[in-house]
Amino acid sequence: MHEMSIAVAVVGQVEQAAAEAGGVLAVRSVRLQVGELAGVVPDALSFCFELACSGTVLEGAELVAESVPGRARCKQCAEEWAVGMPPQLCCPACGEASAELLSGRELQIVSVHWDDGQAHERTREHISEER
């Protein structure tokens, strides 16, 4: 279950950010973007996040996981489409198998809400994926 390693990485990054910010007593919520092609099971990630938060400044924090749909573009004809699950990587317009993924593999912290009520944006902070 790689969701546990993802949860531990998220908690570690948020703990580091909280320490750098100074004076953070508790983290209320963490918002993630999770691409539908990232290979993450949302329920498993939520469960693992709760376990990983235990005994940290994130204990009791809410995990808000926003799903990002997979989209692709054909390199031959520039058609764009939702790839879905299982992913359709052949162009529905011309049939070519030359898709460029535009979205759907995201796995990043979008924001963190500290106990002071202010949202601290953490954009484009990718969490390494273990495969």
Backbone as a ProteinNet text record, in pm:
[ID]
protein_1_A
[PRIMARY]
MHEMSIAVAVVGQVEQAAAEAGGVLAVRSVRLQVGELAGVVPDALSFCFELACSGTVLEGAELVAESVPGRARCKQCAEEWAVGMPPQLCCPACGEASAELLSGRELQIVSVHWDDGQAHERTREHISEER
[TERTIARY]
85.1	0	90	103	188.7	118.9	-10.3	-80.4	-19.2	33.6	97.7	223.5	304	425.6	389.7	283.1	236.9	190.1	110.2	60.6	176.2	274.4	390.9	467.7	480.5	549.2	473.3	341.8	259.7	274.5	262.8	275.6	413.8	517.5	653.1	670.4	617.1	628.7	550.7	432.6	352.5	417	471.1	541	659.2	733.4	847.6	800.7	695.4	641.9	591.3	527.6	476.4	592.1	698.7	815.3	880.5	890.4	949.7	863.6	731.7	641	651.1	677.8	691.2	557.4	540.9	420.1	297.3	310.6	194.6	170.4	51.8	18.2	-55.5	-130.7	-207	-236.2	-243.6	-284.5	-428.2	-515	-657.8	-692	-633.1	-664	-549.3	-543.1	-446.5	-526.2	-506.2	-577.5	-478.8	-511.3	-427.4	-501.7	-426.9	-480.2	-429.3	-521.3	-486.9	-543.2	-455.2	-497.5	-557.2	-657.8	-722.7	-628.5	-518	-420.9	-300.4	-304	-190.7	-180.8	-279.6	-274.9	-296.6	-375.4	-401.1	-547.6	-568.8	-704.6	-742.5	-838.2	-871.4	-903.8	-983.5	-1018.2	-895.1	-808.2	-685.4	-594.3	-586.8	-504.1	-557.8	-688.6	-748.8	-719.1	-732.9	-704.6	-558.2	-468	-324.6	-285.6	-349.3	-321	-354.2	-467.9	-507.4	-403.6	-356.2	-253.2	-121.9	-81.1	46.9	45.4	-70.8	-82.9	-72.5	-95.2	-96.5	33.8	19.9	135.2	212.5	156.3	222.3	135.3	186.5	110.1	-13.4	-19	-132.8	-239.9	-220.4	-318	-456.9	-551.7	-688.7	-714.6	-612.4	-629.2	-716.6	-791.3	-875.9	-795.1	-807.5	-746.7	-855.5	-835.8	-930	-859.5	-901	-839.6	-929.9	-877.5	-953	-907.2	-1001	-969.6	-948.2	-840.9	-812	-831.5	-927	-951.8	-834.2	-816.5	-713	-757.4	-668	-694.7	-571.9	-596.5	-487.6	-510.1	-400.5	-407	-330.3	-388.4	-325.7	-212	-96	18.6	1.6	-86	-106.9	-209.9	-326.3	-434.7	-476.3	-415.2	-438.6	-575.3	-645.8	-772.1	-743.4	-830.3	-819.1	-939.1	-917.2	-1025.3	-996.8	-1105.8	-1096.1	-1058.8	-950.2	-902.6	-981.2	-1039.7	-1120.6	-1040.5	-1114.4	-1054.2	-1131.6	-1068.3	-926.8	-897.4	-773.5	-741.8	-749.2	-814.1	-818.4	-708.5	-601.4	-487	-475.5	-567.6	-572.7	-670.6	-634.3	-715.9	-853.1	-960.2	-1094.4	-1127.4	-1050.6	-1077.8	-1007.1	-876.9	-801.1	-748.2	-760.2	-718.5	-571.4	-492.3	-347.6	-321.2	-213.7	-172.5	-53.8	-72.9	35.6	-12.6	-73.5	-132.4	-26.6	-48.9	30.5	-62.5	-25.1	-108.8	-98.1	-212.3	-216.9	-242	-319.6	-350	-392.6	-394.9	-441.2	-337.8	-211	-107.7	-66.1	-138.8	-105.1	-109.7	-19.8	-20.2	57.7	-15.5	52.4	-29.4	43.2	-19.3	-58.9	-184.7	-234.2	-236.5	-286.1	-289.5	-292.5	-254.2	-254.4	-322.5	-410.3	-481.9	-431.6	-361.5	-309.8	-420	-390.1	-485.8	-513.6	-434	-458.7	-566.9	-621.7	-731	-688.3	-558.7	-511.5	-470.2	-502.4	-460.3	-322.8	-231.9	-96.6	-81	-76	-71.8	63.6	60.5	179.8	158.3	177.9	146.1	266.2	237	337.7	442.5	405.6	495.4	461.3	525.2	493	542.8	464.6	500	548.8	666.3	720.3	630.5	609.6	526.8	616.9	577.6	650.9	575	642.4	579.6	643.9
-117.2	0	124	189.2	308.4	432.5	423.1	536.4	574.4	477.6	510	592.7	557.3	636.5	776.4	788.4	920	1001.9	940.3	1009.3	1054.5	969.5	1004.1	1120.3	1119.1	1229.1	1360	1356.1	1476	1530.5	1443.8	1486.4	1546.4	1484.1	1536.4	1674.2	1694	1824.2	1931.5	1897.2	1994.7	2025.5	1923.9	1947.4	2041.8	2021.1	2107.6	2250.8	2267.4	2400.8	2467.6	2390.2	2443.8	2487.8	2409.3	2445.4	2572.2	2585	2704.8	2828.2	2809.9	2922.3	2970.8	2879.8	2913.5	2944.6	2902.2	2933.2	2854.2	2755.9	2675.6	2570.6	2574.6	2479.7	2358	2377.7	2267.9	2298.1	2192.6	2202.7	2153.5	2234	2199.5	2116.7	2152.2	2076.6	2086.4	1984.5	1978.1	1946.3	2027.5	2005.7	1955.1	1842.5	1781.3	1775.3	1783.7	1750.6	1610.8	1522.8	1384.4	1350	1327.7	1292.1	1152.6	1135.2	1004.5	897.3	937.9	842.7	826.1	885.6	881.1	746.9	662.8	531.5	536.5	635.3	652.3	618.1	536.3	502.7	603.4	693	800.4	754.3	649.9	601.9	550.4	480.4	429.3	544.6	647.7	764	833.9	850.9	914.6	835.4	704.8	619	630.8	622.5	631.2	769.4	873.7	1009.7	1023.4	970.4	977.7	907.8	791.9	720.2	797.6	852.9	925.2	1052.9	1111.5	1236.2	1214.3	1093.2	1063.4	1106.7	1184.8	1229.6	1345.6	1406.4	1519.8	1644.5	1756.3	1881.4	1869.4	1765.6	1743	1653.4	1604.7	1512.8	1575.7	1503.9	1552.5	1636.6	1659.8	1740.8	1668.3	1746.6	1693.2	1688	1578	1566.7	1591.2	1692.2	1723.1	1689	1579.1	1534	1569.8	1654.6	1696.3	1612.3	1546.3	1463.2	1549.9	1519.6	1589.3	1488.3	1513.9	1418.7	1410.3	1292	1272.3	1328	1402.5	1457.1	1433.8	1413.9	1389.9	1470.6	1486.9	1553.8	1467.9	1452.5	1375.2	1457.1	1397	1466.3	1480	1397.1	1401.9	1506.5	1507.1	1594.5	1700.4	1700.2	1798.5	1785.3	1675.8	1649.5	1631.6	1687.2	1668.4	1589.4	1503.3	1422.3	1382.5	1346.8	1291.2	1144.6	1103	966	862.5	901.6	809.7	696.9	604.5	487.1	364.7	262.9	260.2	363.1	413.2	523.1	485.1	572	557.5	647.8	589.1	667.1	673.9	612.5	627.3	739.7	823.8	939.3	895.3	949.4	913.3	973.9	1075.4	1140	1070	1042	986.3	845.3	796.6	660.1	642.3	749.2	739.1	713.2	641.7	612.1	701.6	829.9	925.1	1031.9	986.6	1079	1142.9	1269.4	1343.7	1369.5	1320.7	1343.2	1488	1553.8	1693.5	1705.8	1614.2	1615.1	1475.9	1457.4	1331.3	1258.4	1301.4	1236.3	1323	1432.4	1523.5	1452.6	1492.3	1449.3	1556.9	1661.3	1776.4	1842	1900.9	1977.2	2111.7	2147.7	2274.4	2380.2	2343.3	2440.2	2368.9	2445	2397.4	2504.3	2463.3	2557.5	2539.4	2641.1	2635.7	2672.6	2659.1	2691.1	2840.2	2926.7	3071.1	3116.9	3022.8	3055.3	3108.8	3118.5	3167.4	3049.4	3058.2	2955.1	2992.3	2899.7	2920.8	2836.7	2902.6	2831.2	2765	2640.1	2562	2504.5	2585.7	2540.7	2478.2	2386	2318	2245.7	2200.9	2123.3	1978.1	1914.8	1778.7	1681	1579.4	1471.9	1358.6	1309.1	1204.1	1081.4	1019.9	900.1	778.3	683.3	557.1	456.3	393.1	293.1	158.7
0	0	0	-114.5	-121.2	-66.3	-36.5	23.8	158.2	232	360.3	338.3	240.6	215.5	165.3	90.8	46.1	166.4	253.3	372.5	461.3	480.2	562.5	498.5	366.5	296.8	312.3	301.2	317.4	458.9	557.3	696.8	720.6	667.4	683.8	623	503.5	437.8	512.2	561.3	634.9	769.8	836	962.6	942.6	836.4	805.8	780	701.8	673.2	800.7	887.7	1013.7	1103.6	1107.2	1187.8	1135.2	1002.7	941.2	966.4	970.2	993.9	1138.2	1229.5	1370.1	1434.9	1558.9	1633.9	1595.6	1508.5	1468.4	1575.8	1634.3	1739.9	1685.5	1577.7	1518.7	1372.8	1295.2	1155.9	1150	1090.1	1083.4	960.1	844.5	723.2	623.8	539	430.4	305.8	202	75.5	-28.1	-89.7	-192.4	-324.8	-432.8	-564.4	-595.4	-629.9	-659.7	-796.7	-891.8	-1026.6	-1031.2	-1117.3	-1125.5	-1180.3	-1242.3	-1295.7	-1203.7	-1084.7	-991.8	-919.2	-934	-870.5	-720.9	-675.6	-533	-504.8	-403.2	-359.7	-251	-278.7	-184.6	-42.7	-27.1	106.5	180.2	109.5	171	211.2	127.6	160.3	284.3	294.2	412.1	538.9	530.7	644.9	686.7	590.5	618.7	669.9	617.8	662.6	810.8	850.6	991.7	1080.3	1037	1113	1117	1003.7	994.2	1076.7	1097.4	1174.2	1324.6	1369.2	1512.5	1579.9	1686.4	1762.9	1701.1	1596.4	1530.6	1544	1495.7	1494.8	1404.2	1322.3	1232.5	1292.9	1413.7	1472.6	1471.2	1415.1	1403.3	1279.1	1197.4	1076	974.1	898.7	792.3	662.9	591	458.7	356	271.6	164.7	34	-27.7	-152.1	-269.1	-358.1	-476.7	-595.7	-658.4	-773.6	-898.2	-971.9	-1097.2	-1210.2	-1299.4	-1407.8	-1504.6	-1559.7	-1660.9	-1794.5	-1858	-1991.1	-2077.2	-2205.7	-2299.5	-2426.9	-2503	-2633.1	-2732.9	-2849.4	-2956.1	-3017.2	-3029.7	-3090.8	-3241.8	-3300.2	-3444.8	-3487.1	-3420.8	-3467.1	-3364.2	-3246	-3139.6	-3071.5	-3095.8	-3025.7	-2876.3	-2791	-2646.2	-2597.2	-2497	-2442.4	-2298.7	-2228.2	-2093.3	-2109.4	-2045.4	-2066.2	-1987.7	-1872.9	-1793.8	-1731	-1670.2	-1607.7	-1651.2	-1706.8	-1741.2	-1849.1	-1851.3	-1942.7	-2090.2	-2167.6	-2312.9	-2368.4	-2416.6	-2461.8	-2613.5	-2684.4	-2830.4	-2861.6	-2954	-2989.5	-3039.8	-2980.5	-3026.8	-3163.5	-3206.4	-3335.6	-3450.9	-3434.5	-3546.9	-3520.9	-3395.9	-3364.3	-3334.6	-3347	-3320.2	-3171.9	-3146.1	-3008	-2970.6	-2988.4	-2960.1	-2861.9	-2752.8	-2656.4	-2568	-2540.7	-2442.7	-2324.4	-2205	-2088	-2043.5	-2030.1	-1987.6	-1837.6	-1784.1	-1641.1	-1598.6	-1466.5	-1412.3	-1329.3	-1335.9	-1254.6	-1135.5	-1111.7	-1002.4	-867.5	-783	-643.5	-569.6	-528.5	-470.4	-360.5	-266.1	-159.7	-219.4	-204	-257.2	-147.3	-29.1	80	214	315.4	453.1	537	626.7	712.1	854.8	905.5	1043.1	1141.4	1268.9	1374.2	1386.5	1324.1	1331.4	1233.2	1154.3	1063.2	928.9	904	774.6	688.3	562.4	468	415.8	422	372.2	246.3	132.6	5.5	-16.3	-59.1	-89.8	-229	-330.2	-464.8	-532.1	-620.8	-701.4	-617.7	-501	-417.9	-437.9	-535.2	-572.5	-468.8	-445.6	-356.2	-442.6	-414.5	-498.1	-490.1	-603.9	-612.2	-604.7	-523.6	-518.8	-601.4	-688.7	-775.4	-751.6
[MASK]
+++++++++++++++++++++++++++++++++++++++++++++++++++++++++++++++++++++++++++++++++++++++++++++++++++++++++++++++++++++++++++++++++++

